[in-house]
Amino acid sequence: MAFYILLLFAVIYSSVCVSFSRDKGVRLVSKFLTFNLLFIPAALRYGIGADYFDYVKIFDGIPFGRFVSIEPGWRWLNLSIYNLGGTAQFVIALTAFLSLFFLFCRIDSQKWFLYAPVCMIMIYMWLFTTLRQMLAMSMFFCAIQGIEKKKYLAGILIAIAAYFFHKSVLMYIPIFLLCRFIRLNPISAALLYFIVIVVSNLFSDAVNGYLLQLIGFGSYSNYLLSDWVDATEPGLGRFVRYAVHMLMLFSFPMKGKNNIFLNILFLYCAIDCYALNIQILNRISRGLLFIFMPIMWAVWKSDKYRSIRIFIYVVCFLLLFLRNYNGSEYVSIFNV
């Protein structure tokens, strides 16, 4: 874990230089440094992430006609690298590069000092596990930003390309459209989340039965007999997750278009709550992780109780960092 703590501090320092340096050259170098602080460890990792060796098998099998059901974009990427003489490690490195590129390519310099550390805390470790989904999520995030900046064609094309790397992109389009019309406030969102906690703990058998039936109709039905379904997180870790999510919802700043961020945050928290009982559900919440970056920016720009909100969110993110990286050790290709 010491490696990741040092990495977080390095990312914070370099990204602060991006946002607050008055020298354009320093900002450019700091962007390059921040990006590579995240990219290089992800590119050179070995064996980290539950799916690491699965992606190696996929790379080795695609050229020989196996894994025909996998998304065409991922198949084309692996086949192209194979034909060029590359290895599975190169696919992993390139995917890390593309994921981080799409996450940061449209972010204004002033936001880097918040977006980069939040990415490190909430998204980074998932880049080590579910490569296809995180790449698609990053592309979808980039597409949304492009559309918001009135670059409609580029945004639509990137969103379509994301679908060819992970089909779950289709699921998030109606979610985002729906969240534009739902009207929650921090108190009602926190109250609803409390209800979700109660239901997930006191009525878990009945609700889990319905959720498992829904999973059985989807593409993740093969996980019904795996520990993605029956694994749970007991004790202090569960309580910390509940407390952090509750605090984030309750102290969320309501201003302008922030309402959609609150709706997505509540949806993430609710799904993540049930993922404590049925882990495969975090495949859904994982695609919403990028929302924490603009959420932290909204907190930073809030007016009322700004200092208190910032303090609460910083503490929450630190708790999540400790929870997400607890016991995690870094292994690179040079250690094997």
N, C-alpha and C positions, 0 to 999 in steps of 0.2 A: 504493500500500500504506500510505502514511502516514496516510491517512484511517482505515483499519481499525485501525491501531495505536492511534491516538487514541481511536477508538470503544471499543476493548477496555478501555483504561484507564478511560474514563468509565463503562463498564458495571460494571467491578470496583468502582470507588469508590461508585457509587450503590447497588449490590446489597449491599455491605458495610454501608451505612447501614440497609438494610432488615433485615438479620439481627442487627445488634449495637446499634442505637439503642434506648434505653429509652423514648423518647418515641413514643407511638403515632402522633401527627401526622407526625413526621419519617419514620416507617416507611411511612406511607401515601403521602406525597409522594415518597419514594424509590422506592417500587414504581411509581408513575405515571411517574417520570423514567426508571427502568430500562427499563420497557416501551416508552416512546416513543423512547428512544435506539436501540432495536432496530427499532421499527416504522417510524418516519418515514423513515429511509434506504431501507428495503425498499419502502415505499409510493411514494417519489418517484424511484426508480431509473429509468433509461432504457437499454434495449439491453443490460443486464447479464444474463448467463445465456444458455446455448445455446438455450433454448426461448422466450425473450422474444417474438420476433416470430412464433413459431408460435402463441402464445396470443393475440396480436393478430389473426392470421388466423382462429383459431377463433371469437373474439368476433364478428368481422365476418361469418363464415359461418353460424353457428348460427341467427340469425333468418331465414335464407333456405333452411333445410332441409338445409344441409350438415353434415358431421361427425355423422351419425346414430348412429355406433357409439360415440361418446364417452359416458362415464358420465352417467346421468340427473341426478345432483346437480349436476355441473358445467354441464350444458346448462341446467338450470333457473336456476342462479345467473347465468349469462351472459345468458340471455333476459330475466330479471327486470330486470337492470341496464340492458340495452338498451331495454326498454320504458319504463323510468323516465327515459330520456334520458342515461344514463351512458355512459362510454367504456371501452375495454379497460384503460386505466390505472387506472380505478376498480376494475375486477375484480382487478387485480394488488394494489392497495392493500388492498382488502377481504380478499383471501386472506391477505395478510401479517398483517393484524390478527387474523383468525380463527385462523391457525396459531399465532401467539404467544399468543393468549388461551387456547387449549386446552392449550398447553404449560405455562402458568404458573398457570392458574386454581385448581388443586388443590395447588399447592406451598406448604408451610408456610414462614412468613417466615424461620425459622432456616436454611433451605436455600438461600435466594436467592443468597447470596454465592458459592456453588459452582455452582448450576444455571445462573445467568445467564451467567457467563464461559464455562462449558463449552458452553452453547448457542451462544454467539457463535463459539467455535472450531470446533465439530464440525457444527453444524446450520445456522447462519445463511446461509452462502453457497448451500446447497442450496435455501433458501427462494426464492432468486433464479432457480432453474433449473427444478425440477420441482414446480410449484405444486400440482397435484392430489395427487400422492403425499405431499408433505410436509404438506399439510393433513390428509389421511387419517391419516398417521402421528401427527400431533399429537392428533387426535381419539381415535385408538386408545390413545395414551399416557394421555390423560385418562380414558378408559373403564377402563383397567386400574387406575388410581389410585382411581377411584370404587368399583370392585369390592373392592379391598383395604380400603377404608374402610367396607365393608358397604353401600354405596349401589348395590345390585345393579341396580335398575330403570334408574336414570340411566346407569349404566355400560353396560348392554346396549343401551339406546336410542342412546347416542352411538356405540358400536361399529357398530351397524347403519347409522347415518347415515354413518359413515366409509366403509362399503362402497360407497355410492352416489356417492362422489367418487373412489375408486380401488379397483378390485377386488382389488388385491394384499393388502388387509386379510385376506381369507380365507386367504391363505397363511401369515400370521403367527400365526393362532390355533393351528393344530397345532404350529407351531414352539415357541411358548411353553409349550404343554402338555407337549410332549416334553422340553423343557429342565428341567421340574420333576422329571423322573425320572432324567435322566442324572447320573452321579456322576463328576465330574472334580475334580482338585486342581490347584493352580498348576503343579506340576512336570509332571504328565501333559499338561496343556493346552499348556504351552510346548513339550514334546517333540512332541506331535501337530502343532503349528503348524510346527515345524522340518521335520517330514516333509512337510507341505503345501508349504513353500517349496522343498524338494528336488524333489518331484514336479513342481511347476509350472514349474521351470526345466530339469530334466534330461529330463523325459518330457512336455514341453508339447505336442508334436505329437499324440501318441496321446490324451492326456487332453482336449486342446482339441477334437479331433474328436468325442468323445462329448458334450462340453458344447454344441458347435454343433448337434449333432443334437437335443439336448433343447430348445435355443432355437428350433429350427425348428418344433417342435410347439406353441410357446406364442404369446402375443400379441405378442412382440417379434421374430417371425421376419423382419419387414421390415428389421431392423437387420443381417441377415446380410451384406449387401453394403456396409455403411457402415463408417466409421472407429470406430464404437463396438465393432466386432469386432476389427479388425486393429491398432488403435492400441496402443502400448506405452509404458511409462515406464522409460527406461533409467537407468543410472548411479546417482548419489548419492541421488536422490529415492526410488528403489526400495529402496536399502539402508536409508535413514532409516525408511521405512515398516516394513520387516521388523524393524529394531532396536526401534522404539517399541512395536510390537505384542508382540514377545517380552518386553520389559521389563514391560509392563502385565500380561501373563498370568502371568509368573513371580512378580511382586511383589504379586499380587492377594491381599487379605485374606480368608481363609475363616472365616466366622462366621455361624451361623444360616442365614437364607434367601439368603445371598450366593451360594450354589452356583448358583442359577439365573442370577444376573448373570454368573458366570464362564462358564457354558455358552453364554450368548448372546454374550458377548464373544469367546469362541473361534470361534463360528460367524461372527460379523462379520469377524474377522481372517482366517479361512480364505477366505471369499467375496471379501473385499477383496484378498487375495493373488492370486487368480485373475483378479480384475478388472484387474490390471496387464497381463494378456495379452488379455482379452476385456472391454472396458470396460463393455459393456451389463450385465454381472453386478453392477455396483455399483448397479443398480436394485433388486437384492434386499437388499444390505447397507445401502442407504440407509434402508430402513424400520426398521432396528435402531439407528439413530444415537442415539435418545433414551436408550438404555441407558447411555450414558456419563455422564449426569447422576446417576442413583442410584449408579453405580459410584464416582464421585468422592466422594459422600457416605459410602459404605461405607468408602472409604479414610480419609476424615477421622475416622470413628468407630472405626477399628480400634484394637486394643489393643497387640498385639505389634509391635515395630519401627515404630510409628506415624509417627515423624518421618521415618524413612528412606523409608517408603512414600509419604508426602505429597510429599517432595522428588522422588522418582522420577516420580510422576505429574504434578507441576507441570512438570518438565523435559520430559516426554513431550508434554504438551499444548502447551507453548510451541513445541516442534519441529513439531508438527502444525499449529499456527497459522501458523508461518512457511512451511511447505510449502503449506498450503491457500490462503494469501493472497499468495504470492510473485508479484509482477508484476501483481496485481489493482489496477485503478484504478476509482474510483467516478465514475459519471456520472449526474446527475439530470436530470429533465425540464426544469430551468431552464438546462441547459448546451447544449440543442439548439434 
